[in-house]
Amino acid sequence: MLFNNFVNDLVLPLTFVCVDMTRMAGNSTGEDDTGPHPDSQPLPVPIRFPRQHNSSDSTGLRRQKRDWVIPPINVPENSRGPFPQMLVSIRSDKDRSINIRYSITGVGADQPPNEVFSIDPERGKMYVTKPLDREERSSYHLRAHAVDMNGNQVEQPVDLYIFVIDMNDNRPEFKNQVYNGSVMEGSKPGTTVMTVTAHDADDITTSNGMVHYRILQQSPHSPIPNMFTINRETGDIVTVAAGLDRERVAQYTVIVEATDMEGNLNFGLSSTATAIIAITDINDNPPELTQTTFSGEVPENSVNVVVANLTVQDKDEPRTPNWNAVYRIVSGDASRHFAIRTNPENNDGMVTVVKPVDFETNRAFMLTVVVSNQASLAEGIQSSLQYTAGVTISVKDVNEAPVFPDNPKMVRFEEGVPTGTVLTTFSAKDPDLLMQQTIRYAKLSDPANWLIINSTNGQITTSAVLDRESVYVKKNTYEATFLAADNGSPPASSTGTLQIYLIDVNDNAPSLVPREAQVCERSYSSYVNITAADADADPNVGPFVFELPVHPSTIRRNWTVSRLNGDYARLGLRIQFLESGVYEVPVLVSDSGNPPLSNRSVIKVKVCPCDEHGDCTVAGAVAAAGLGTGAIIAILICIVILLSMVLLFVLWIKRRQKERQNKQLLIDPEDDVRDNILKYDEEGGGEEDQDYDLSQLQQPDSLEHIMCKSAGVRRVDERPVVSESQYPLRPVLPHPGDIGDFINEGLRAADNDPTAPPYDSLLVFDYEGSGSTAGSVSSLNSSSSGEQDYDYLNDWGPRFKKLADMYGGGNDD
């Protein structure tokens, strides 16, 4: 069937459909030509795939007819269903002859978001499967396809455009819940304060997205409830009345409402935001001094002292240029003794002394002070009548220190003035003219102790000769310090410095350097450069005159001196050859003073033979030192004798050490007749005053417990029952070569001898036994009544001779 009938869009509830106009006109097209019921809604007319229509003219050319444009399908958002909801029906003219399968492609069908739209593949009815949201997607573009059962395309695809119709389902939203703005106080009506903005997600081309603004509330209501208004379309908040005063209201809070549907309060959706409007300060309040007069007191000669506080009031915002006070002294202080500094915390003016004041000159000051702000006053604001005040400052008299008029004071004198010379009167003045005080003087510093000062009038006299060449004089100037003190309450004192410039006189004779020199014995080899030095200053120094004395005559015969310049001269040999040795050459040197001073300086010159380079040889240096050949030989012989004695002493020491090594190491007790006094540490008062258990010292009845001990276990305090150890025999005359072996063998034998008590060991008495047959040690008594014969001690050798003499009968003398 050719789809060439005129098609119109019929608007059904929430849906646009295509309607077959031929059916509405009553024309028969081979289908049901029954017209719709007058009371029924028109049914959707199927969308048929377009065909190409060709016609030919007399020239044989074919003309293609233009296809109908399929109108878009409009679907309202947020539809409540039921779903799936039919949108349109798609038909092909070939569905009568073959079976057609219908499908749709595109976003919302087979592309994300999938399955928003679906189609009945057999009947070609397209459905929407769920509610649509215009804010997520406002339109869809689909393509309808018709294929046969084998999948072959039987019609060209048809483009379907689906538009989502907007509904008012979104409230306006402000970008910020709180907006901050500011406006200067005193602003004129119509001044823009700030702009608030709200956004509606609905379609802005419809009423659903058109937002209008209004002010709901202003707080506080001062001076009137409606100080601000808002542009209903742009959201600009502007002032509508004058009277903004920060000192009365520093901040306003305004509630703003945004409503869509062009501000229709009945149908629109609304939201609110808060606008905080700060009133910024301007300098509309001049500072005012709290008093018309202020007063203070200051001691004379004080500096950086606050003498008065000026208080001020300012209603502007604290710690801003509109509030900060600036003070100026406009009269009464021509010498600029005072300055006013502003206290940053309380804005007070601190009158401060910056230059000392003198009671004797000014006893009081009358100042005129004005105050202003750092920022200029706002336009139209006049200065306050209380912006000026008078300040009276009284000066308090204090005891001031005496003052030296000339400090330091310079005087000029020649050095060498005699003791007792009056140099000057170094006196001070008391600035306290109204006080009757006396001044006393004393010396503080006099490094060379040359001066004396009169304590009453300050007259300075010399106590020693002034010497310009002294170490205490610097650059011809000598300095001394003196003290001047009054008798005020409390006493005050000051110091003064006296500088004495000493004029040089010719009181120092010149001298020569060096004092020792060396020349070659031949006149053409070398010479000596000498320099004159003088402690005086010009004109009492050079040029100097150098000459040799007339006596002795050998000086001028052997030596010559020639001046090089004013300070230097050259000393050399006059003769061709002079024997090596040390010569004392006197030289006379005179300065240029008036009268000149002369000095005789002796230079020790060593004359020696020199090599080809003009250097003195070693032998020549020795000869020049004044030592002859005999003296040199004598010195060498003494050195050899001294070395020989040292060598002999070393050999003797080594021989003594060798003899000591060859002596017998073991001496028989009978041959040792030395008397030794052995001192033992005192151990107490004896056994009777000690609580000892002597039963532990009893001798055991038998030695079976010892003999039965296992091998390797031995008591170190008992003599074992074993054979005596065999010590090596000592040769009568030990050979020095085997004495070391002999000692080592004896040491091994002593270590392995079980019968030798370990004198140098710690004895552990782990068992003392019981039942000693010896009885108690306390039974030994020196007070026995019987006579004891000690004559046998004489037979025990020289060691017991002393005991034999003490206890034995002996022979009576």
C-alpha positions in Angstrom: 0.0 0.0 0.0 1.4 3.4 -0.9 1.7 5.6 2.3 0.8 8.8 0.5 -2.1 9.9 2.5 -1.9 13.2 4.4 -0.9 12.5 8.1 -1.6 14.8 11.0 -0.5 14.7 14.6 -3.3 14.1 17.0 -2.5 15.0 20.6 -3.6 12.4 23.0 -3.0 12.6 26.8 0.8 12.8 27.2 1.4 11.2 23.8 1.8 12.3 20.2 0.5 9.8 17.6 0.2 9.6 13.9 -3.3 9.4 12.6 -4.6 8.2 9.2 -6.4 11.2 7.8 -8.1 9.1 5.1 -9.9 7.2 7.7 -11.1 10.4 9.3 -12.2 11.6 5.8 -14.2 8.4 5.1 -12.1 7.4 2.1 -11.8 3.7 1.4 -8.3 2.4 1.1 -9.0 -1.3 1.1 -8.9 -1.5 4.9 -11.6 -0.9 7.4 -13.3 2.3 6.3 -15.5 2.6 9.2 -15.1 6.1 10.7 -14.4 6.6 14.3 -17.1 7.1 16.8 -17.8 10.8 17.4 -17.3 10.3 21.2 -14.2 8.1 20.9 -10.5 9.3 20.9 -8.7 8.9 17.7 -6.5 5.7 17.5 -2.8 5.8 16.7 -2.2 5.4 13.0 0.6 3.0 12.2 3.8 4.5 10.9 4.5 2.9 7.5 7.9 2.5 5.9 8.3 5.0 3.0 8.6 4.0 -0.6 10.3 5.5 -3.5 7.8 6.8 -6.1 9.1 7.3 -9.6 7.3 9.0 -12.6 8.5 9.5 -16.1 8.0 12.4 -18.5 8.1 12.5 -22.3 11.9 12.5 -22.2 12.1 9.2 -20.4 13.4 10.8 -17.1 12.1 9.5 -13.8 11.2 11.8 -10.9 11.4 10.6 -7.3 8.7 11.8 -4.9 9.7 13.3 -1.6 9.1 11.1 1.5 7.0 12.3 4.4 8.9 13.5 7.4 7.8 11.5 10.4 7.1 13.8 13.3 8.9 13.3 16.7 7.3 11.4 19.5 6.8 13.4 22.7 6.8 11.5 26.0 6.3 13.2 29.4 8.8 12.5 32.2 7.9 10.9 35.4 4.9 9.1 33.9 3.1 6.8 36.4 2.4 4.0 33.8 1.2 1.4 33.7 4.3 0.0 31.9 5.1 -0.9 29.3 3.2 2.0 27.8 2.6 2.0 24.0 4.0 4.9 22.1 3.5 4.1 18.3 2.9 1.2 15.9 5.2 0.6 12.9 3.9 -1.3 9.8 5.3 -2.4 6.5 3.2 -2.7 3.3 4.8 -6.0 2.7 3.5 -7.7 5.8 0.5 -9.0 3.8 2.6 -11.1 1.5 5.5 -12.1 3.8 6.2 -12.4 7.5 8.0 -9.3 8.8 10.1 -9.0 11.9 10.4 -5.5 13.5 13.2 -4.1 15.6 14.6 -0.8 17.0 18.2 0.2 17.6 19.9 3.2 19.2 20.4 4.7 22.7 17.7 3.5 24.9 17.1 0.3 22.9 20.2 -1.8 22.3 22.7 0.8 23.6 23.0 2.1 27.2 20.7 2.9 28.8 19.3 -0.4 27.4 15.7 -1.5 27.3 14.2 1.9 27.9 12.2 1.3 24.7 11.0 -2.0 23.3 9.0 -3.2 20.2 6.8 -6.1 19.5 8.7 -7.9 16.7 5.5 -9.3 15.1 3.0 -6.5 15.4 5.5 -3.6 15.4 4.2 -1.8 18.5 6.8 0.2 20.3 6.6 0.7 24.1 8.4 2.7 26.8 9.2 0.4 29.7 9.8 2.8 32.6 9.4 6.5 33.7 11.8 8.9 31.9 13.7 11.7 33.5 14.4 14.7 31.4 17.2 15.9 33.7 19.0 12.7 32.9 18.3 12.6 29.1 16.0 15.0 27.2 15.8 13.1 23.8 16.4 9.8 22.2 17.1 8.9 18.5 16.1 5.4 17.5 15.9 3.6 14.1 13.2 1.1 13.2 14.1 -1.9 11.0 11.9 -4.4 9.1 13.4 -7.8 7.9 12.0 -11.0 6.6 12.3 -14.3 8.4 15.7 -14.9 6.9 17.0 -11.6 8.2 16.9 -9.8 4.9 16.1 -6.2 5.0 12.8 -5.5 3.3 12.4 -1.8 4.1 14.8 1.2 4.6 15.3 2.0 8.3 13.0 4.7 9.7 14.4 7.4 12.1 12.4 7.9 15.2 12.9 11.0 17.5 11.6 10.8 21.0 11.5 13.9 23.1 11.0 13.9 26.9 8.5 16.5 28.0 9.7 18.5 31.1 7.7 18.4 34.3 8.3 20.7 37.3 9.9 18.2 39.5 13.1 20.1 40.8 13.3 22.9 43.3 15.7 25.8 42.7 19.0 25.3 44.6 21.2 28.1 45.8 24.9 27.7 45.1 25.6 28.6 48.8 23.4 28.4 51.8 25.1 31.4 53.3 26.2 34.4 51.3 28.5 37.1 52.7 28.5 40.6 51.4 29.3 44.1 52.6 28.3 47.7 52.0 29.7 50.9 53.4 27.8 52.7 56.0 26.0 55.8 54.7 25.6 54.3 51.2 23.0 55.9 49.0 19.8 54.0 48.0 20.3 51.8 45.0 23.8 50.7 46.0 24.4 47.0 45.0 25.4 44.8 48.0 25.7 41.3 46.5 24.2 38.8 44.1 22.6 35.5 45.1 22.1 32.8 42.5 19.8 29.7 42.4 19.8 27.0 39.8 16.7 24.9 38.7 17.4 21.6 36.9 14.2 21.8 35.0 13.9 23.2 31.5 14.9 26.9 31.6 12.9 27.6 28.5 9.8 26.8 30.3 8.2 28.1 33.5 9.5 25.0 35.2 13.0 26.3 35.2 12.4 30.1 35.4 13.4 31.2 39.0 12.4 34.4 40.6 13.7 35.8 44.0 12.2 37.7 46.9 13.3 38.8 50.4 11.4 37.0 53.1 12.9 38.6 56.2 15.5 41.2 57.4 17.0 41.2 60.8 17.3 43.6 62.6 14.5 46.0 61.5 16.6 49.1 62.2 16.2 51.8 61.1 13.3 50.3 59.0 12.3 46.7 58.2 13.0 47.0 54.5 16.5 48.4 54.1 17.2 46.1 51.1 15.4 44.8 48.1 16.3 42.1 45.5 16.0 42.0 41.8 13.4 39.2 41.2 15.1 37.9 38.1 18.9 38.5 38.6 19.1 38.1 42.4 21.0 41.4 43.0 20.5 42.7 46.5 20.5 46.5 46.6 19.8 49.2 49.3 16.5 50.9 49.1 16.8 53.4 52.0 19.4 55.6 53.6 20.5 55.4 57.1 23.1 52.6 57.2 25.2 53.3 60.3 27.8 50.8 61.5 27.9 52.3 64.9 24.1 51.4 65.3 23.9 48.2 63.3 27.1 46.4 62.2 25.5 43.5 60.4 22.1 42.5 58.8 20.8 39.0 58.1 18.5 38.7 55.1 16.5 35.5 54.2 16.1 35.2 50.4 13.6 32.8 48.7 14.0 31.5 45.1 10.8 30.1 43.4 10.4 28.5 40.0 7.3 28.7 37.8 8.3 32.4 37.4 7.7 33.0 41.0 4.2 31.6 41.2 3.8 30.8 44.9 0.8 28.5 44.2 2.4 26.2 41.7 6.2 26.9 42.0 8.7 25.1 44.1 10.9 27.2 46.5 14.1 27.1 48.6 15.8 29.7 50.8 19.3 31.0 51.6 20.8 33.4 54.1 22.6 36.6 53.1 24.8 38.2 55.8 25.5 41.9 55.0 28.3 43.5 56.9 28.3 47.3 57.3 31.8 48.5 56.7 33.1 51.4 58.6 33.9 54.9 57.3 35.5 57.7 59.2 32.3 59.4 60.1 33.2 59.9 63.8 36.1 62.3 64.6 38.2 61.6 67.7 37.4 63.6 70.8 39.7 64.3 73.7 38.1 63.4 77.0 39.5 66.6 78.7 40.3 70.1 77.7 43.4 70.2 79.9 46.0 67.7 81.0 49.0 68.0 83.3 52.3 66.2 84.1 55.7 66.5 85.8 59.1 65.5 84.6 62.5 65.6 86.4 65.1 67.6 84.6 67.6 65.8 82.4 65.3 62.8 82.0 64.9 61.2 78.6 62.2 58.7 77.2 60.0 59.3 80.2 56.2 59.4 79.8 55.0 62.5 81.6 51.3 62.6 80.7 48.5 60.4 79.2 46.0 61.9 76.8 42.7 59.9 76.6 40.5 60.1 73.5 37.2 58.6 72.3 36.3 57.4 68.8 33.2 55.5 67.8 34.7 54.1 64.6 35.9 50.5 64.3 38.8 49.9 66.7 42.3 49.3 65.4 41.6 50.7 62.0 42.8 53.8 60.3 39.4 55.4 61.0 40.0 54.8 64.8 43.8 55.2 65.2 44.6 58.6 66.7 47.4 60.8 65.7 48.6 63.5 68.1 50.5 66.7 67.2 52.0 69.4 69.4 51.1 72.7 67.6 52.6 75.2 70.1 54.6 75.5 73.4 57.6 73.3 72.4 59.8 75.3 70.1 62.9 73.2 71.1 61.1 69.9 70.5 61.6 68.5 73.9 58.5 66.4 73.7 56.8 63.9 71.4 53.4 62.2 71.6 53.3 58.5 70.8 50.0 56.6 70.4 49.3 53.5 72.5 48.1 50.9 70.0 46.0 49.1 72.6 43.8 52.0 74.0 44.5 54.8 71.5 45.9 57.0 74.3 48.5 59.7 73.6 51.7 59.3 75.7 53.5 62.6 76.1 57.2 61.5 76.2 60.4 63.5 76.8 62.7 63.0 73.9 65.2 65.8 74.7 66.4 66.6 78.3 64.8 69.7 79.9 66.7 72.0 82.2 65.0 73.4 85.3 67.3 76.4 85.4 66.1 77.3 81.8 62.4 76.3 81.8 60.5 75.4 84.9 57.2 74.6 83.0 55.9 74.0 79.5 52.4 74.9 78.2 51.7 72.6 75.2 48.7 72.8 72.8 47.8 69.4 71.3 45.4 68.4 68.5 44.2 64.9 67.6 43.0 63.4 64.3 42.7 60.0 62.7 45.1 58.2 60.3 42.3 58.3 57.7 40.7 61.4 56.6 37.2 62.2 57.7 34.4 61.1 55.4 32.8 63.6 53.0 30.5 66.0 54.8 31.8 65.1 58.3 33.1 68.0 60.4 35.9 67.9 63.0 34.8 67.8 66.7 35.1 70.8 68.9 37.0 68.6 71.4 39.9 67.7 69.0 42.3 70.1 70.9 43.5 70.3 74.5 46.2 72.0 76.6 49.0 70.1 78.4 50.9 71.7 81.3 54.2 70.0 82.1 56.2 71.0 85.3 59.9 70.5 85.4 61.3 69.1 88.7 64.7 70.3 89.9 67.3 67.6 90.7 70.9 67.8 91.7 73.0 67.9 88.5 76.6 66.8 88.2 79.3 69.4 87.8 80.2 70.1 84.2 83.7 70.7 82.8 83.4 73.5 80.2 86.3 72.0 78.1 86.1 68.3 78.0 88.6 67.1 77.0 90.9 70.0 77.7 94.2 70.3 75.7 97.4 72.0 77.0 100.9 72.1 75.4 104.2 71.9 77.2 107.8 70.9 76.4 108.9 67.6 77.8 111.2 67.7 80.7 109.5 70.6 82.6 110.6 70.4 86.2 108.6 68.9 89.0 106.1 71.3 90.6 105.3 73.1 87.4 101.7 74.3 87.3 100.2 73.1 84.0 96.6 74.4 84.2 93.5 74.8 86.3 91.0 72.1 85.3 87.8 73.3 87.1 84.1 72.4 86.7 80.9 74.4 87.0 77.8 73.5 89.0 74.7 73.9 86.8 72.5 74.1 89.9 72.6 77.9 90.2 70.0 78.0 93.0 71.9 75.5 95.1 74.9 76.6 97.2 77.2 73.7 96.7 81.0 73.2 96.7 82.9 71.1 94.2 85.8 68.8 95.2 88.4 67.4 92.7 90.2 64.0 92.6 92.5 62.1 90.3 91.0 59.1 88.6 93.6 58.0 86.0 97.2 59.1 85.8 99.1 56.2 84.1 102.6 57.6 84.7 101.8 59.3 88.0 103.1 62.6 86.8 100.3 64.9 88.0 98.7 66.3 91.2 95.4 68.1 91.3 94.3 70.6 94.0 91.1 69.2 95.5 89.6 72.7 96.0 90.3 74.7 92.9 91.3 72.0 90.4 94.9 73.3 89.8 97.1 70.6 88.2 100.8 70.5 89.0 103.5 68.1 87.8 105.0 65.6 90.3 107.6 64.2 88.0 109.4 65.1 84.8 107.3 64.7 81.7 108.9 62.5 79.1 107.6 62.4 75.5 109.4 59.2 74.9 107.5 57.4 77.7 105.4 54.3 76.8 102.4 56.2 78.3 102.5 58.9 75.7 100.6 58.2 72.5 101.1 60.4 69.5 102.9 63.0 71.6 99.8 63.2 73.9 99.5 62.2 77.5 96.0 61.7 79.0 94.8 61.9 82.6 91.2 61.7 83.9 89.9 63.7 86.9 86.7 63.6 89.0 84.6 66.6 90.1 81.9 65.9 92.8 79.5 68.2 94.6 78.1 68.0 98.1 74.5 67.8 97.0 71.9 65.3 98.2 72.5 62.9 96.7 76.0 63.8 95.6 76.6 64.1 91.8 79.9 63.8 90.0 81.4 63.9 86.5 84.7 63.2 84.9 86.9 65.3 82.7 89.9 64.4 80.6 93.1 66.5 80.4 95.3 66.0 77.3 98.9 67.2 77.5 100.6 67.6 74.2 104.4 67.2 74.8 106.7 69.2 72.6 109.9 67.3 71.8 113.3 68.5 73.0 116.6 66.9 72.0 117.1 64.8 75.1 118.0 61.5 73.5 121.3 60.7 71.8 121.2 58.6 68.7 122.4 54.9 68.7 123.6 52.5 66.1 122.4 49.2 64.9 123.5 46.5 64.5 125.9 46.0 67.4 127.6 43.0 65.8 128.7 42.4 62.2 130.9 40.3 60.1 133.2 41.2 57.2 135.8 39.5 55.1 139.5 39.9 55.9 140.0 41.5 52.5 138.6 45.0 52.0 137.1 44.3 48.5 135.0 41.4 49.8 132.3 42.9 52.1 131.3 45.8 54.3 128.7 46.6 57.0 125.6 48.8 56.7 124.9 50.6 60.0 121.7 52.6 60.9 121.3 55.4 63.3 118.1 55.5 65.6 116.9 58.3 67.8 113.9 58.3 70.2 113.4 62.0 69.6 111.2 63.5 66.8 111.9 66.0 64.1 113.9 68.2 64.0 116.0 66.5 66.7 116.8 63.4 64.7 118.5 63.1 61.3 120.3 63.7 59.2 123.0 62.1 61.3 126.8 62.5 61.3 128.9 59.4 61.4 132.7 59.5 62.1 135.4 57.4 63.7 137.2 58.5 66.8 140.8 59.9 66.7 142.0 57.6 69.5 143.1 54.9 69.2 144.8 55.7 66.0 144.4 52.1 64.7 140.7 52.6 64.3 141.1 55.2 61.5 144.1 53.4 60.1 142.2 50.0 59.7 138.6 51.2 59.3 136.6 53.7 57.4 133.0 54.9 57.6 131.0 56.7 54.9 127.5 58.1 55.1 125.0 56.8 52.6 122.1 59.1 53.5 120.7 60.9 56.5 120.2 57.7 58.5 122.5 55.1 57.0 126.3 54.7 56.8 128.7 52.0 55.6 131.6 50.6 57.7 134.4 48.8 56.0 138.2 48.1 55.9 140.5 50.8 54.9 143.5 48.4 54.4 143.7 45.6 51.9 144.0 42.8 54.5 143.2 42.5 58.2 143.9 39.4 60.2 140.9 37.3 61.2 139.5 38.0 64.6 136.9 40.0 66.5 137.4 43.7 66.6 135.6 46.4 68.6 135.1 49.4 66.3 133.9 52.6 68.0 131.7 54.9 65.9 130.6 58.4 66.8 127.1 59.4 65.7 125.5 62.9 66.2 121.9 64.1 65.6 120.7 67.4 64.2 119.3 68.8 67.4 120.0 72.2 68.8 122.4 71.7 70.4 123.2 68.3 68.8 123.7 65.2 70.9 126.4 62.6 70.2 126.9 59.0 71.1 129.8 56.6 71.0 128.7 53.2 69.9 130.9 50.1 69.7 130.3 47.6 67.0 131.9 44.1 67.3 133.1 43.1 63.9 134.2 39.6 63.1 136.8 39.5 60.4 137.1 36.1 58.7 138.4 34.6 55.4 135.6 34.3 52.8 135.0 32.0 49.9 134.5 33.0 46.3 130.9 34.0 47.1 131.9 36.3 49.8 130.6 34.1 52.6 132.7 33.4 55.7 134.1 29.8 55.8 133.7 27.5 58.8 137.4 27.5 59.7 137.4 31.2 59.2 134.5 31.6 61.5 136.3 29.7 64.2 139.4 31.7 63.8 137.4 34.8 63.8 135.9 33.8 67.1 139.4 34.2 68.6 140.5 30.5 68.9 144.0 29.5 67.8 145.1 26.1 66.5 146.4 25.1 69.9 143.1 25.9 71.5 141.2 23.9 68.9 143.5 20.9 69.5 143.0 21.1 73.2 139.2 21.2 72.8 139.3 18.1 70.6 141.5 16.2 73.1 139.1 17.0 75.9 136.2 15.7 73.9 138.1 12.4 73.2 138.9 11.9 76.9 135.3 12.6 77.9 134.0 10.0 75.4 136.6 7.4 76.7 135.5 7.9 80.3 131.9 7.3 79.3 132.8 4.1 77.5 134.8 2.8 80.4 132.0 3.5 82.8 129.5 1.6 80.7 131.9 -1.4 80.5 132.3 -1.4 84.2 128.6 -1.4 84.8 128.1 -4.4 82.5 130.9 -6.3 84.2 129.3 -5.8 87.6 126.0 -7.1 86.4 127.7 -10.2 85.0 129.5 -10.9 88.3 126.2 -10.7 90.2 124.7 -13.3 87.8 127.7 -15.7 88.5 127.2 -15.6 92.3 125.8 -18.6 94.2 122.0 -18.4 94.4 121.6 -20.8 97.4 123.3 -20.0 100.7 123.5 -22.5 103.6 121.6 -21.4 106.6 124.8 -21.9 108.7 126.6 -19.3 106.6 123.8 -16.7 106.9 124.7 -14.7 109.9 122.6 -11.7 109.2 120.4 -10.5 111.9 116.9 -9.8 110.7 114.2 -8.0 112.6 110.8 -9.3 111.5 107.7 -7.3 112.3 104.5 -9.2 112.4 101.0 -7.7 112.4 99.5 -7.7 115.9 96.6 -10.2 115.9 95.0 -9.4 119.3 95.3 -10.3 122.9 95.8 -14.0 122.7 93.7 -17.1 122.9 92.4 -16.6 126.4 90.3 -13.6 125.4 88.9 -15.2 122.3 86.0 -17.6 122.2 87.6 -20.3 120.1 86.6 -23.9 119.8 90.0 -25.6 120.2 88.5 -29.1 119.9 88.6 -28.6 116.1 92.4 -28.5 116.3 92.7 -32.0 117.9 94.8 -34.6 116.1 92.8 -37.4 114.7 93.2 -40.9 116.1 94.1 -42.5 112.9 95.0 -41.5 109.3 92.8 -44.0 107.6 90.4 -41.3 106.4 93.3 -39.6 104.7 94.9 -42.7 103.2 91.6 -43.9 101.8 91.0 -40.7 99.8 90.7 -41.1 96.1 93.6 -40.1 93.9 94.0 -36.5 93.1 92.3 -35.4 96.4 94.8 -34.1 99.0 94.6 -31.9 102.0 97.0 -29.1 101.7 97.4 -28.7 105.5 98.6 -32.3 106.3 101.9 -33.9 105.5 101.1 -36.9 103.3 102.7 -40.3 104.0 104.8 -40.5 100.9 108.4 -40.7 100.1 110.5 -37.5 100.2 110.8 -35.7 96.9 114.3 -35.7 95.5 115.6 -32.2 94.8 118.5 -31.7 92.3 121.9 -31.5 93.8 123.5 -28.1 93.8 127.0 -28.1 92.4 129.7 -26.7 94.5 130.8 -24.2 91.8 127.9 -23.6 89.5 128.8 -22.9 86.0 127.3 -19.6 84.7 126.0 -21.4 81.6 123.7 -23.9 83.4 122.5 -21.7 86.3 119.2 -21.1 84.6 118.6 -24.8 84.1 119.4 -25.4 87.8 116.9 -22.9 89.0 114.1 -24.3 86.7 114.7 -27.9 87.9 114.6 -26.8 91.6 111.3 -24.9 90.9 109.7 -28.0 89.3 110.8 -30.1 92.2 109.3 -27.7 94.7 106.0 -27.5 92.9 105.7 -31.3 92.8 106.8 -31.9 96.5 103.7 -32.9 98.5 105.5 -32.6 101.8 106.3 -28.9 101.3 103.7 -26.6 102.9 102.3 -24.0 100.5 103.5 -20.9 102.3 102.1 -18.6 99.6 98.7 -20.4 99.2 95.4 -20.0 100.8 94.8 -23.0 103.1 91.3 -24.4 103.2 90.8 -26.3 106.5 87.9 -28.4 105.5 88.5 -31.0 108.3 90.2 -30.5 111.6 89.7 -33.9 113.2 89.0 -34.7 116.8 90.7 -36.4 119.9 94.1 -34.8 119.7 96.6 -36.4 122.0 98.5 -33.2 122.5 96.0 -31.7 124.8 95.1 -28.1 125.0 97.4 -25.4 123.7 96.5 -23.4 126.8 98.4 -25.8 128.9 101.6 -24.2 127.6 102.6 -21.8 130.3 105.6 -19.6 130.6 105.2 -19.3 134.4 106.2 -22.9 135.2 107.7 -23.4 138.6 110.2 -25.9 137.3 113.6 -24.9 136.0 114.1 -25.3 132.2 117.5 -25.8 130.7 117.9 -23.8 127.5 121.6 -24.5 127.0 120.9 -26.6 124.0 120.1 -23.5 122.1 123.8 -22.8 121.8 124.0 -25.9 119.6 121.5 -24.7 117.1 123.7 -22.2 115.3 124.0 -18.5 115.1 120.3 -18.0 114.4 119.4 -19.0 118.0 122.4 -17.4 119.6 120.3 -14.5 120.8 117.7 -16.9 122.4 120.5 -18.8 124.0 121.9 -15.7 125.6 118.4 -14.7 126.9 117.2 -18.0 128.3 120.4 -20.1 128.7 122.5 -20.2 131.8 125.4 -18.6 130.0 128.6 -17.5 131.8 128.4 -14.7 134.3 130.4 -11.7 133.6 
